Structure formats: structure tokens, C-alpha cells
């Protein structure tokens, strides 16, 4: 049935080739989805939204065979890069991987916002993402806004927003999916997902486990996760939904090659929950969303050779709760006005010796905001304008504007231009923790400017998209030394420019090529953000067999900065072979780093060599 749906939608898009609107149905990331919600909160055609948005669908996510979601996103989204240090798992604390960079904006510093179903999801004390928490099994699709998204989402969206939209059945009935795989370095992955829908009620339940011994001594990783999501349609207009996610991960930090570590471990438990009441009418759509996120982290910083075990473990807890209320009104054809209210309350504590070494003693902060976003279509032209008024318990009010225009210039051609402000309030770590803490910090600010052209060629067989961007930030928080004292201060500024290109070529009915490339010129050099990043892949379906070959090329990835800066250049070649042995069972094998390249994405942490995993996938 799924293949039939895909075929029918593809045929419909091709048959409508003379209509400029329908010509935009295919996108470089997901040929079946042109409508997105991340840029407007209500569903709108991606090509009518001025900001560049990448969409990664379930098929791509599932075919990656990864437990973590970030590797798939890094392949499909130009300008997005994620650091790693092992076969699987990222970890937290010193030496951790999972640094997510979008156009040079790091999620580790809180400048790129991660959302799950539109709700902010990160470690609130440190203000950064926890990459192990974002799992492939949970995602139906991912929408990535490249460029500031603070009008809708407030602080932390300076560089963009990654919205993970969780799974929901697109069928009536019951479906069970399971995947089991294992391979190099004692790596094993298992997951099972149950989906049920009767048209008015649906339920999704998932459980998964991931583990590895690691390719270096003391680099093991284990994680267990679960999700339960349900929704009920009271009527054609009203729907109630809810979701709970739990994840526990244990990771070991082996230290750098030059300075190996012992007993460097992190035990992390994270949870996310939300409940939503939505309404959908002909002339208005909206909803009320309540969410609560929390985490508990127990970290052993370990010791190097000749050192001593830590007398105390580092402990922290954090929470984030909030509500957002929004309503979109379509006053007349081509018009959408969206108004919303946001409230967020967050905090936590951190300590080593619970009697003498408190770093953040149950700190709590809150934010409130109101925003208004308007889109107006004039035939092939769409105008967009928005404003947000943010109020923070420490910093008072902040005005955040955005504006843009999109134009269907010709059949199959879209031209977009946007300008948007982003900002970030200092996190609890910067304000209150460690010797560099500074309670007098001010918010960071940045402006993003984007120009995007999308074009369909060869009678709908080739889709291309090119984006040019310029971002400029001020008041950036950096650690500086004044009068011999190191402290966080608002002294930094940056200016990034770049280009992003992506394409999909459906060469034959059973042969497809994907490619993307990004160039980033950083006025101020940061680690974890490559200057050049390219990815190309091809998929060939031959009856019951499928072959996918992909290569990631990285040049000028800075591992260190300063006068003696070091960079990393490499090519990571991957291949996946699958065979549909039975109507309900597929066997597969995949290899990574098949060129056995020696490289690092973090200084001192070499990546594994050739890695091979195999397994089976069952769908009942």
C-alpha cells in the first residue's frame, strides 16, 4: 500500500507539470512533501515560505539504519554538521561529541534550537542539545529552518531550528515494525514500533536499544529508549494528542589519544512530554500545547594515567516547562494571520560535593512572549512579515522582527528572499556556574539574510535549490581575561557568509541520485563547522534488491583554532545492500568508512575505520 501511495503521488505531481504551483511539489529532500509547519506553525507550502527549509522524510531516516537521528540529517541538510567520536553514541560533559552546527551556529552553545513537535528540547542548565536524545525511531519527518527562527521560537534559534515531528500512522489498521542488527566492535541495535489507527484514534508505541563496545578502550556506549504517542479526533475540527519519550544512555569517554582517560563515564536520563488540543476549520487553525522536559545526569570526569579517581561525581538536574497558544486566521483567499502566546519556565541545579560544591543552586528563570505573523499571496507573489515581543525575567523586553518575499517566477521556479533577527539569552551555566560565571551578561543578537532559488528541470526529473546567506552577530558571549581574571563577557562579534546547494535527479524509475554542497566563510573561526561539506548518493532498485552508495566529503573542518590551528579533510564512503527476502522481511548489510580513512571530527578523537553492520527488518 505504501508503494502504491508513493507511486500515485509521484504520477500526480508529474501530470500537473504545466501548473507553476504544482511544479513545486517535489523538493530536494523529500519528493512527497511540500507543506511544512516549522516556518509558520500552520501547514503552508514550503515554496511560499521565504526562509529556506529542508525536509527529511521517514523513508530516508529509516534507510539509514542509525539509532540516532543526526547522521541522516547531516547527510541531507547542507550546512549541517555533527561531531562524533565513535561507532555510536555521543555522550555529554568534557570530551563529548554530538556538537550540532548549522551554518556555523552551534547547538552546543544554544544558538541552534532543537524542537520536538514544535516544543523546545534541550538541557536547560547548559542551554545545549543532547544529541543522544534525538532518535531515528521517533521521527516521521524533520523540518530544518536554515536561518534565524526567533520570531516563532524565541531564544536559541539564532542560527535556525530543527523540528523533529514524531511518527503517526498514515493508514487504517495495525502495523508492527521491528529491526535487529549487529556488527563491528560489538555493536548491536534493536527496535520495535507498533502503530494503530481506526481513523479517529491512533497510537504509536516504540522501544529501542543501542550498544557498542567501542573502537577504543573505554569507549563503550549503551542506550535504551521508549515512546508512547496517542491522538483522538473528537470531531472533524477538534483533536487531542499527547506524547511521552524516555531515554537513558550510558557512555564512556576514552579521552584523547595523547591523554587517555579512565572511569570517564556519563549516565544520562532524559524525558519529554506534551499534550496538545488542536482545532482545524475552513478559515482558522490553531492549538494549545503544554510541554514538560526534564533530565538527570551523573558524570564521572575520570582521571588520566598517574591520576586518582574522582572523590565525587558531578550531578545535575534540569527541567523546562511551557505552554504555547496560537491561532491562524484566513481572512480571505491567500491571506493567513497567525497570532500566538508563549510561556517558558526552566531551571535546575548542579553540584559535585552536595555540601560544599554547588554550581547552580535550584536556579529558575521564565520567559513570556507574544508574536504576530502575516502572509499574503498576490497570485504568484507571497509577502511575509512577523514580529515578536519577548520578555525575560532577567533582561526585560526584546523586539524580534522578520520579513520576506517569495515569487513563483515561472513554471517550476521559485525565488525567495528573507531577513530575520535572532537572539539568545545567556544560559544558567554562563550566568552562575564555575569560575567564569558572570551574572551581568546580556543577550546575544544576530541578523540572517537569505536568497534562495528553486528550479525543476528535465520535465520534472531534476530538482535543484541554491541558497546564498549572510549572517552577522553581536554581543556574543566569550571567555576573556581582564586584570588576570577569566570570565564570560559580551565581547564577541561574527560575520558568516555562505552558499548551499542541493539536488535530486530521478534518472530512471528505479535509479535516483541525491547531492548537496555547502560553503561556509567564517569571519571568526569556530571548531565543528567545516568550510566545505559535500554529500552525494545514488539508489538503484533492482527487483527485490536495492543498492545505495553514498559519500561525504569534508574539507577544512577546524579541530583547533588560534595561531596553530589544525583542520581535518576526509571522505567517508558508505554502501548499503538490501534484499526483500519475503513480503514482510528485508535483509540488509551496510558498511561505513569503506576507504578506511583516518580522520577526526574532534581533536584527539580518531574515528573508527571500516565498520560493517547487518541485520533484518520486519513489517507486519
PyMOL commands that set and color helices and strands:
alter all, ss='L'
color gray80, all
select helices_A, chain A and resi 2-15+22-24+46-48+58-63+70-76+131-133+136-138+150-153+184-186+428-432+458-460
alter helices_A, ss='H'
color red, helices_A
select strands_A, chain A and resi 35-36+44-45+52-57+80-82+100-102+105-106+113-116+119-120+139-146+160-166+173-183+187-197+201-212+221-233+238-252+261-280+284-304+314-329+335-351+358-378+381-392+396-410+413-424+444-457+462-482+485-508+511-522+532-542+545-558+567-582+585-592+600-602+605-606+611-619
alter strands_A, ss='S'
color yellow, strands_A
deselect
rebuild
show_as cartoon
